[in-house]
């Protein structure tokens, strides 16, 4: 097992876990590499998977699961990042891959994972919804964040609970509307 320090509020050492078999019909996630992260740069440890067609072995895309809890992950980069190759889009591979990663995220103590995307990326926004995530807000990326330097100015934030039986997170009281008036 590889170890590194987990970014965020936790102090215990980080250890990569065996993700097990990750298959959903014609979609298989194959672990390509585990990256230990770089706390000095604010990078979290991550699992990097290939999305492959179960029977043919064809590469469909990539998906990452980043483990940690810092502002960069929670607000701008998200715990999950994905890309489906253009010729394989339209089969909901990314949404299905996100769902396959939830048990692994939960085993790392993440009861909620955050997925972000650019506001004008309608396909990714739909992917988040198909995965079961709930839109929370659009945030401005600060100039100090590496994503800003890459040209990203705004990010949509989607919340995805790792426990399917968990009740949805209640709306903040500030958004509550009076009833019966």
DADAMO-V657282 format. One record per residue. N is the residue number from 1. RES is the residue in one letter. NEAR is the number of other C-alpha atoms within 8 Angstrom. Layout:
n=N res=RES near=NEAR
n=N res=RES near=NEAR
//
This chain:
n=1 res=X near=5
n=2 res=X near=7
n=3 res=X near=9
n=4 res=X near=10
n=5 res=X near=9
n=6 res=X near=13
n=7 res=X near=13
n=8 res=X near=7
n=9 res=X near=5
n=10 res=X near=6
n=11 res=X near=6
n=12 res=X near=6
n=13 res=X near=8
n=14 res=X near=9
n=15 res=X near=8
n=16 res=X near=8
n=17 res=X near=6
n=18 res=X near=4
n=19 res=X near=6
n=20 res=X near=4
n=21 res=X near=5
n=22 res=X near=10
n=23 res=X near=10
n=24 res=X near=8
n=25 res=X near=6
n=26 res=X near=8
n=27 res=X near=13
n=28 res=X near=12
n=29 res=X near=12
n=30 res=X near=9
n=31 res=X near=9
n=32 res=X near=8
n=33 res=X near=7
n=34 res=X near=10
n=35 res=X near=8
n=36 res=X near=10
n=37 res=X near=10
n=38 res=X near=9
n=39 res=X near=9
n=40 res=X near=5
n=41 res=X near=5
n=42 res=X near=10
n=43 res=X near=9
n=44 res=X near=13
n=45 res=X near=14
n=46 res=X near=12
n=47 res=X near=12
n=48 res=X near=13
n=49 res=X near=12
n=50 res=X near=13
n=51 res=X near=15
n=52 res=X near=13
n=53 res=X near=12
n=54 res=X near=10
n=55 res=X near=5
n=56 res=X near=5
n=57 res=X near=7
n=58 res=X near=6
n=59 res=X near=8
n=60 res=X near=12
n=61 res=X near=11
n=62 res=X near=11
n=63 res=X near=15
n=64 res=X near=12
n=65 res=X near=12
n=66 res=X near=12
n=67 res=X near=13
n=68 res=X near=11
n=69 res=X near=9
n=70 res=X near=9
n=71 res=X near=7
n=72 res=X near=10
n=73 res=X near=13
n=74 res=X near=11
n=75 res=X near=12
n=76 res=X near=13
n=77 res=X near=12
n=78 res=X near=15
n=79 res=X near=14
n=80 res=X near=14
n=81 res=X near=11
n=82 res=X near=9
n=83 res=X near=8
n=84 res=X near=11
n=85 res=X near=8
n=86 res=X near=5
n=87 res=X near=4
n=88 res=X near=8
n=89 res=X near=9
n=90 res=X near=5
n=91 res=X near=5
n=92 res=X near=9
n=93 res=X near=12
n=94 res=X near=11
n=95 res=X near=11
n=96 res=X near=11
n=97 res=X near=12
n=98 res=X near=11
n=99 res=X near=8
n=100 res=X near=10
n=101 res=X near=10
n=102 res=X near=10
n=103 res=X near=8
n=104 res=X near=9
n=105 res=X near=14
n=106 res=X near=11
n=107 res=X near=7
n=108 res=X near=7
n=109 res=X near=6
n=110 res=X near=10
n=111 res=X near=9
n=112 res=X near=8
n=113 res=X near=13
n=114 res=X near=14
n=115 res=X near=14
n=116 res=X near=14
n=117 res=X near=10
n=118 res=X near=9
n=119 res=X near=10
n=120 res=X near=4
n=121 res=X near=8
n=122 res=X near=7
n=123 res=X near=6
n=124 res=X near=8
n=125 res=X near=10
n=126 res=X near=8
n=127 res=X near=11
n=128 res=X near=13
n=129 res=X near=10
n=130 res=X near=9
n=131 res=X near=11
n=132 res=X near=7
n=133 res=X near=11
n=134 res=X near=9
n=135 res=X near=9
n=136 res=X near=8
n=137 res=X near=7
n=138 res=X near=9
n=139 res=X near=10
n=140 res=X near=7
n=141 res=X near=12
n=142 res=X near=7
n=143 res=X near=7
n=144 res=X near=6
n=145 res=X near=9
n=146 res=X near=7
n=147 res=X near=11
n=148 res=X near=12
n=149 res=X near=9
n=150 res=X near=6
n=151 res=X near=6
n=152 res=X near=10
n=153 res=X near=9
n=154 res=X near=10
n=155 res=X near=15
n=156 res=X near=13
n=157 res=X near=16
n=158 res=X near=13
n=159 res=X near=12
n=160 res=X near=12
n=161 res=X near=10
n=162 res=X near=12
n=163 res=X near=8
n=164 res=X near=5
n=165 res=X near=4
n=166 res=X near=6
n=167 res=X near=4
n=168 res=X near=4
n=169 res=X near=4
n=170 res=X near=4
n=171 res=X near=6
n=172 res=X near=6
n=173 res=X near=5
n=174 res=X near=4
n=175 res=X near=6
n=176 res=X near=7
n=177 res=X near=4
n=178 res=X near=5
n=179 res=X near=4
n=180 res=X near=3
n=181 res=X near=3
//
